[in-house]
Amino acid sequence: MTKETMGAGNPECSFEEALERLEQIVKKLESETLTLSQAIELYEEGVRMSRLCARQLELAEGKIEKLLEKTDGSLARQPFEVD
């Protein structure tokens, strides 16, 4: 997948690809001399990548279950809850 495809906020972009692109954007914003227009464009792309990562993490969290041992020794599935 190219940077341009990822930059469009492509929903087919994997978490790892979005995170990598987000890291590239942060480095560019911190280290390069950019015009205001370029900086705003990169910032907006970064927000899209951040939201995509957050959505994918939420979906993954919904799939995680924890196994709890019952008093009789059997295992029971329960949704994962963050304390």
N, CA, C and O atoms as CSV, one atom per row, in Angstrom:
chain,resi,resn,atom,element,x,y,z
A,1,MET,N,N,0.849,-1.187,0.000
A,1,MET,CA,C,0.000,0.000,0.000
A,1,MET,C,C,0.888,1.242,0.000
A,1,MET,O,O,1.857,1.317,0.755
A,2,THR,N,N,0.566,2.184,-0.821
A,2,THR,CA,C,1.383,3.385,-0.920
A,2,THR,C,C,0.990,4.394,0.141
A,2,THR,O,O,-0.080,4.305,0.743
A,3,LYS,N,N,1.872,5.351,0.358
A,3,LYS,CA,C,1.579,6.414,1.318
A,3,LYS,C,C,0.339,7.191,0.889
A,3,LYS,O,O,-0.453,7.620,1.728
A,4,GLU,N,N,0.172,7.369,-0.425
A,4,GLU,CA,C,-0.972,8.115,-0.919
A,4,GLU,C,C,-2.267,7.382,-0.604
A,4,GLU,O,O,-3.253,8.009,-0.216
A,5,THR,N,N,-2.278,6.057,-0.765
A,5,THR,CA,C,-3.465,5.269,-0.469
A,5,THR,C,C,-3.762,5.323,1.010
A,5,THR,O,O,-4.913,5.494,1.414
A,6,MET,N,N,-2.723,5.177,1.824
A,6,MET,CA,C,-2.915,5.237,3.267
A,6,MET,C,C,-3.359,6.635,3.670
A,6,MET,O,O,-4.192,6.796,4.562
A,7,GLY,N,N,-2.807,7.633,3.016
A,7,GLY,CA,C,-3.125,9.006,3.368
A,7,GLY,C,C,-4.579,9.358,3.128
A,7,GLY,O,O,-5.097,10.311,3.710
A,8,ALA,N,N,-5.229,8.603,2.284
A,8,ALA,CA,C,-6.638,8.862,2.024
A,8,ALA,C,C,-7.529,8.321,3.126
A,8,ALA,O,O,-8.752,8.439,3.050
A,9,GLY,N,N,-6.923,7.722,4.159
A,9,GLY,CA,C,-7.715,7.160,5.242
A,9,GLY,C,C,-8.381,5.870,4.812
A,9,GLY,O,O,-9.471,5.538,5.279
A,10,ASN,N,N,-7.732,5.153,3.933
A,10,ASN,CA,C,-8.248,3.912,3.379
A,10,ASN,C,C,-8.628,2.942,4.491
A,10,ASN,O,O,-7.775,2.598,5.310
A,11,PRO,N,N,-9.899,2.481,4.547
A,11,PRO,CA,C,-10.316,1.558,5.603
A,11,PRO,C,C,-9.657,0.187,5.486
A,11,PRO,O,O,-9.713,-0.607,6.426
A,12,GLU,N,N,-9.030,-0.102,4.337
A,12,GLU,CA,C,-8.340,-1.373,4.161
A,12,GLU,C,C,-6.934,-1.328,4.760
A,12,GLU,O,O,-6.249,-2.350,4.806
A,13,CYS,N,N,-6.515,-0.194,5.201
A,13,CYS,CA,C,-5.205,-0.010,5.800
A,13,CYS,C,C,-5.149,-0.772,7.122
A,13,CYS,O,O,-6.053,-0.654,7.948
A,14,SER,N,N,-4.094,-1.546,7.318
A,14,SER,CA,C,-3.969,-2.293,8.567
A,14,SER,C,C,-3.566,-1.359,9.708
A,14,SER,O,O,-3.117,-0.235,9.483
A,15,PHE,N,N,-3.733,-1.843,10.919
A,15,PHE,CA,C,-3.338,-1.070,12.093
A,15,PHE,C,C,-1.857,-0.712,12.001
A,15,PHE,O,O,-1.466,0.429,12.245
A,16,GLU,N,N,-1.043,-1.699,11.646
A,16,GLU,CA,C,0.408,-1.486,11.581
A,16,GLU,C,C,0.779,-0.450,10.525
A,16,GLU,O,O,1.662,0.379,10.746
A,17,GLU,N,N,0.100,-0.499,9.370
A,17,GLU,CA,C,0.372,0.473,8.309
A,17,GLU,C,C,-0.044,1.884,8.742
A,17,GLU,O,O,0.675,2.854,8.504
A,18,ALA,N,N,-1.197,1.979,9.372
A,18,ALA,CA,C,-1.679,3.285,9.831
A,18,ALA,C,C,-0.759,3.855,10.902
A,18,ALA,O,O,-0.458,5.049,10.902
A,19,LEU,N,N,-0.315,2.996,11.814
A,19,LEU,CA,C,0.584,3.449,12.874
A,19,LEU,C,C,1.927,3.888,12.300
A,19,LEU,O,O,2.488,4.899,12.723
A,20,GLU,N,N,2.437,3.130,11.340
A,20,GLU,CA,C,3.708,3.495,10.696
A,20,GLU,C,C,3.581,4.847,9.992
A,20,GLU,O,O,4.472,5.691,10.090
A,21,ARG,N,N,2.466,5.046,9.279
A,21,ARG,CA,C,2.257,6.312,8.583
A,21,ARG,C,C,2.119,7.456,9.587
A,21,ARG,O,O,2.625,8.554,9.354
A,22,LEU,N,N,1.443,7.203,10.687
A,22,LEU,CA,C,1.293,8.220,11.725
A,22,LEU,C,C,2.657,8.621,12.281
A,22,LEU,O,O,2.912,9.804,12.510
A,23,GLU,N,N,3.526,7.647,12.496
A,23,GLU,CA,C,4.883,7.936,12.985
A,23,GLU,C,C,5.654,8.769,11.970
A,23,GLU,O,O,6.382,9.686,12.349
A,24,GLN,N,N,5.502,8.459,10.680
A,24,GLN,CA,C,6.174,9.234,9.634
A,24,GLN,C,C,5.679,10.679,9.638
A,24,GLN,O,O,6.463,11.617,9.492
A,25,ILE,N,N,4.388,10.842,9.804
A,25,ILE,CA,C,3.797,12.183,9.818
A,25,ILE,C,C,4.343,12.990,10.988
A,25,ILE,O,O,4.705,14.155,10.826
A,26,VAL,N,N,4.404,12.381,12.156
A,26,VAL,CA,C,4.913,13.081,13.342
A,26,VAL,C,C,6.358,13.515,13.117
A,26,VAL,O,O,6.727,14.645,13.439
A,27,LYS,N,N,7.176,12.619,12.566
A,27,LYS,CA,C,8.585,12.972,12.295
A,27,LYS,C,C,8.679,14.147,11.336
A,27,LYS,O,O,9.479,15.059,11.542
A,28,LYS,N,N,7.853,14.125,10.275
A,28,LYS,CA,C,7.881,15.227,9.312
A,28,LYS,C,C,7.462,16.537,9.963
A,28,LYS,O,O,8.079,17.577,9.735
A,29,LEU,N,N,6.419,16.483,10.766
A,29,LEU,CA,C,5.942,17.705,11.414
A,29,LEU,C,C,6.966,18.248,12.405
A,29,LEU,O,O,7.067,19.461,12.585
A,30,GLU,N,N,7.720,17.371,13.043
A,30,GLU,CA,C,8.707,17.798,14.025
A,30,GLU,C,C,10.026,18.251,13.407
A,30,GLU,O,O,10.707,19.108,13.971
A,31,SER,N,N,10.395,17.693,12.266
A,31,SER,CA,C,11.742,17.927,11.781
A,31,SER,C,C,11.857,18.746,10.501
A,31,SER,O,O,12.909,19.334,10.249
A,32,GLU,N,N,10.840,18.797,9.713
A,32,GLU,CA,C,10.954,19.476,8.422
A,32,GLU,C,C,10.374,20.886,8.472
A,32,GLU,O,O,9.482,21.201,9.259
A,33,THR,N,N,10.921,21.708,7.600
A,33,THR,CA,C,10.363,23.030,7.417
A,33,THR,C,C,9.246,22.898,6.395
A,33,THR,O,O,9.487,22.620,5.220
A,34,LEU,N,N,8.037,23.100,6.856
A,34,LEU,CA,C,6.868,22.938,6.009
A,34,LEU,C,C,6.116,24.251,5.921
A,34,LEU,O,O,6.170,25.089,6.821
A,35,THR,N,N,5.420,24.403,4.823
A,35,THR,CA,C,4.522,25.552,4.743
A,35,THR,C,C,3.336,25.270,5.667
A,35,THR,O,O,3.102,24.128,6.063
A,36,LEU,N,N,2.612,26.297,5.994
A,36,LEU,CA,C,1.436,26.123,6.838
A,36,LEU,C,C,0.454,25.158,6.186
A,36,LEU,O,O,-0.124,24.305,6.858
A,37,SER,N,N,0.269,25.292,4.895
A,37,SER,CA,C,-0.649,24.434,4.157
A,37,SER,C,C,-0.214,22.965,4.234
A,37,SER,O,O,-1.042,22.080,4.451
A,38,GLN,N,N,1.077,22.713,4.056
A,38,GLN,CA,C,1.599,21.343,4.133
A,38,GLN,C,C,1.436,20.775,5.542
A,38,GLN,O,O,1.065,19.614,5.709
A,39,ALA,N,N,1.713,21.592,6.542
A,39,ALA,CA,C,1.604,21.148,7.925
A,39,ALA,C,C,0.153,20.804,8.269
A,39,ALA,O,O,-0.105,19.812,8.950
A,40,ILE,N,N,-0.777,21.607,7.808
A,40,ILE,CA,C,-2.194,21.358,8.069
A,40,ILE,C,C,-2.631,20.063,7.381
A,40,ILE,O,O,-3.354,19.256,7.964
A,41,GLU,N,N,-2.188,19.876,6.143
A,41,GLU,CA,C,-2.531,18.665,5.397
A,41,GLU,C,C,-1.997,17.411,6.118
A,41,GLU,O,O,-2.707,16.415,6.253
A,42,LEU,N,N,-0.754,17.475,6.570
A,42,LEU,CA,C,-0.177,16.345,7.302
A,42,LEU,C,C,-0.896,16.125,8.632
A,42,LEU,O,O,-1.137,14.985,9.029
A,43,TYR,N,N,-1.233,17.203,9.311
A,43,TYR,CA,C,-1.952,17.098,10.581
A,43,TYR,C,C,-3.307,16.404,10.376
A,43,TYR,O,O,-3.682,15.524,11.152
A,44,GLU,N,N,-4.028,16.802,9.337
A,44,GLU,CA,C,-5.332,16.198,9.055
A,44,GLU,C,C,-5.180,14.713,8.734
A,44,GLU,O,O,-5.989,13.898,9.177
A,45,GLU,N,N,-4.161,14.361,7.974
A,45,GLU,CA,C,-3.907,12.957,7.674
A,45,GLU,C,C,-3.567,12.194,8.956
A,45,GLU,O,O,-4.002,11.059,9.148
A,46,GLY,N,N,-2.797,12.821,9.816
A,46,GLY,CA,C,-2.444,12.207,11.091
A,46,GLY,C,C,-3.664,11.935,11.954
A,46,GLY,O,O,-3.752,10.892,12.602
A,47,VAL,N,N,-4.596,12.862,11.964
A,47,VAL,CA,C,-5.842,12.672,12.718
A,47,VAL,C,C,-6.613,11.482,12.151
A,47,VAL,O,O,-7.146,10.668,12.906
A,48,ARG,N,N,-6.674,11.381,10.814
A,48,ARG,CA,C,-7.363,10.232,10.190
A,48,ARG,C,C,-6.691,8.916,10.568
A,48,ARG,O,O,-7.367,7.939,10.889
A,49,MET,N,N,-5.364,8.891,10.531
A,49,MET,CA,C,-4.630,7.670,10.888
A,49,MET,C,C,-4.842,7.316,12.360
A,49,MET,O,O,-4.982,6.144,12.707
A,50,SER,N,N,-4.864,8.324,13.214
A,50,SER,CA,C,-5.079,8.107,14.639
A,50,SER,C,C,-6.469,7.525,14.895
A,50,SER,O,O,-6.623,6.605,15.698
A,51,ARG,N,N,-7.462,8.057,14.221
A,51,ARG,CA,C,-8.838,7.563,14.378
A,51,ARG,C,C,-8.966,6.133,13.854
A,51,ARG,O,O,-9.654,5.304,14.451
A,52,LEU,N,N,-8.298,5.854,12.734
A,52,LEU,CA,C,-8.331,4.512,12.173
A,52,LEU,C,C,-7.713,3.518,13.163
A,52,LEU,O,O,-8.255,2.433,13.375
A,53,CYS,N,N,-6.591,3.884,13.760
A,53,CYS,CA,C,-5.947,3.026,14.762
A,53,CYS,C,C,-6.866,2.815,15.961
A,53,CYS,O,O,-6.993,1.695,16.456
A,54,ALA,N,N,-7.497,3.868,16.423
A,54,ALA,CA,C,-8.384,3.769,17.581
A,54,ALA,C,C,-9.559,2.843,17.285
A,54,ALA,O,O,-9.926,2.019,18.122
A,55,ARG,N,N,-10.155,2.974,16.088
A,55,ARG,CA,C,-11.272,2.098,15.708
A,55,ARG,C,C,-10.837,0.640,15.668
A,55,ARG,O,O,-11.549,-0.243,16.147
A,56,GLN,N,N,-9.664,0.393,15.096
A,56,GLN,CA,C,-9.186,-0.983,14.991
A,56,GLN,C,C,-8.866,-1.560,16.365
A,56,GLN,O,O,-9.086,-2.748,16.600
A,57,LEU,N,N,-8.355,-0.744,17.268
A,57,LEU,CA,C,-8.100,-1.215,18.632
A,57,LEU,C,C,-9.413,-1.534,19.351
A,57,LEU,O,O,-9.497,-2.518,20.086
A,58,GLU,N,N,-10.426,-0.710,19.140
A,58,GLU,CA,C,-11.728,-0.969,19.749
A,58,GLU,C,C,-12.324,-2.278,19.246
A,58,GLU,O,O,-12.893,-3.045,20.021
A,59,LEU,N,N,-12.191,-2.531,17.944
A,59,LEU,CA,C,-12.688,-3.787,17.381
A,59,LEU,C,C,-11.940,-4.980,17.962
A,59,LEU,O,O,-12.543,-6.001,18.291
A,60,ALA,N,N,-10.638,-4.847,18.084
A,60,ALA,CA,C,-9.829,-5.940,18.639
A,60,ALA,C,C,-10.201,-6.185,20.099
A,60,ALA,O,O,-10.290,-7.334,20.533
A,61,GLU,N,N,-10.416,-5.123,20.848
A,61,GLU,CA,C,-10.783,-5.262,22.257
A,61,GLU,C,C,-12.103,-6.009,22.399
A,61,GLU,O,O,-12.279,-6.797,23.328
A,62,GLY,N,N,-13.022,-5.762,21.487
A,62,GLY,CA,C,-14.313,-6.432,21.520
A,62,GLY,C,C,-14.204,-7.922,21.266
A,62,GLY,O,O,-15.080,-8.688,21.669
A,63,LYS,N,N,-13.138,-8.341,20.604
A,63,LYS,CA,C,-12.943,-9.756,20.296
A,63,LYS,C,C,-12.224,-10.507,21.407
A,63,LYS,O,O,-12.255,-11.737,21.458
A,64,ILE,N,N,-11.590,-9.775,22.280
A,64,ILE,CA,C,-10.809,-10.429,23.333
A,64,ILE,C,C,-11.740,-10.914,24.427
A,64,ILE,O,O,-12.608,-10.179,24.898
A,65,GLU,N,N,-11.551,-12.129,24.810
A,65,GLU,CA,C,-12.295,-12.694,25.928
A,65,GLU,C,C,-11.297,-13.252,26.924
A,65,GLU,O,O,-10.189,-13.648,26.561
A,66,LYS,N,N,-11.694,-13.275,28.149
A,66,LYS,CA,C,-10.826,-13.890,29.137
A,66,LYS,C,C,-11.502,-15.159,29.639
A,66,LYS,O,O,-12.728,-15.248,29.706
A,67,LEU,N,N,-10.694,-16.110,29.978
A,67,LEU,CA,C,-11.205,-17.364,30.511
A,67,LEU,C,C,-11.084,-17.332,32.021
A,67,LEU,O,O,-10.016,-17.043,32.561
A,68,LEU,N,N,-12.165,-17.626,32.691
A,68,LEU,CA,C,-12.172,-17.658,34.145
A,68,LEU,C,C,-12.440,-19.081,34.603
A,68,LEU,O,O,-13.282,-19.779,34.038
A,69,GLU,N,N,-11.731,-19.496,35.613
A,69,GLU,CA,C,-11.933,-20.825,36.156
A,69,GLU,C,C,-13.059,-20.779,37.186
A,69,GLU,O,O,-13.036,-19.982,38.124
A,70,LYS,N,N,-14.038,-21.650,36.986
A,70,LYS,CA,C,-15.153,-21.748,37.927
A,70,LYS,C,C,-14.722,-22.594,39.124
A,70,LYS,O,O,-13.666,-23.226,39.103
A,71,THR,N,N,-15.539,-22.596,40.147
A,71,THR,CA,C,-15.217,-23.362,41.351
A,71,THR,C,C,-15.135,-24.862,41.076
A,71,THR,O,O,-14.426,-25.581,41.780
A,72,ASP,N,N,-15.860,-25.343,40.053
A,72,ASP,CA,C,-15.819,-26.774,39.731
A,72,ASP,C,C,-14.634,-27.134,38.830
A,72,ASP,O,O,-14.484,-28.289,38.432
A,73,GLY,N,N,-13.796,-26.147,38.511
A,73,GLY,CA,C,-12.608,-26.396,37.702
A,73,GLY,C,C,-12.804,-26.169,36.217
A,73,GLY,O,O,-11.830,-26.146,35.464
A,74,SER,N,N,-14.046,-26.001,35.777
A,74,SER,CA,C,-14.278,-25.751,34.356
A,74,SER,C,C,-13.966,-24.285,34.035
A,74,SER,O,O,-13.853,-23.441,34.923
A,75,LEU,N,N,-13.833,-24.021,32.752
A,75,LEU,CA,C,-13.530,-22.655,32.309
A,75,LEU,C,C,-14.776,-22.005,31.729
A,75,LEU,O,O,-15.584,-22.663,31.074
A,76,ALA,N,N,-14.922,-20.723,31.972
A,76,ALA,CA,C,-16.041,-19.952,31.442
A,76,ALA,C,C,-15.496,-18.726,30.730
A,76,ALA,O,O,-14.569,-18.075,31.213
A,77,ARG,N,N,-16.074,-18.417,29.587
A,77,ARG,CA,C,-15.684,-17.224,28.826
A,77,ARG,C,C,-16.419,-16.009,29.341
A,77,ARG,O,O,-17.610,-16.066,29.648
A,78,GLN,N,N,-15.697,-14.916,29.430
A,78,GLN,CA,C,-16.306,-13.639,29.785
A,78,GLN,C,C,-15.680,-12.561,28.928
A,78,GLN,O,O,-14.495,-12.634,28.602
A,79,PRO,N,N,-16.464,-11.558,28.558
A,79,PRO,CA,C,-15.877,-10.455,27.795
A,79,PRO,C,C,-14.767,-9.784,28.601
A,79,PRO,O,O,-14.826,-9.699,29.827
A,80,PHE,N,N,-13.767,-9.316,27.882
A,80,PHE,CA,C,-12.655,-8.622,28.511
A,80,PHE,C,C,-13.105,-7.224,28.901
A,80,PHE,O,O,-13.655,-6.493,28.077
A,81,GLU,N,N,-12.876,-6.853,30.144
A,81,GLU,CA,C,-13.213,-5.513,30.619
A,81,GLU,C,C,-11.982,-4.874,31.219
A,81,GLU,O,O,-11.275,-5.493,32.014
A,82,VAL,N,N,-11.728,-3.649,30.841
A,82,VAL,CA,C,-10.612,-2.900,31.379
A,82,VAL,C,C,-11.021,-2.347,32.739
A,82,VAL,O,O,-12.052,-1.687,32.863
A,83,ASP,N,N,-10.218,-2.618,33.743
A,83,ASP,CA,C,-10.533,-2.141,35.096
A,83,ASP,C,C,-10.065,-0.738,35.313
A,83,ASP,O,O,-10.251,-0.186,36.398
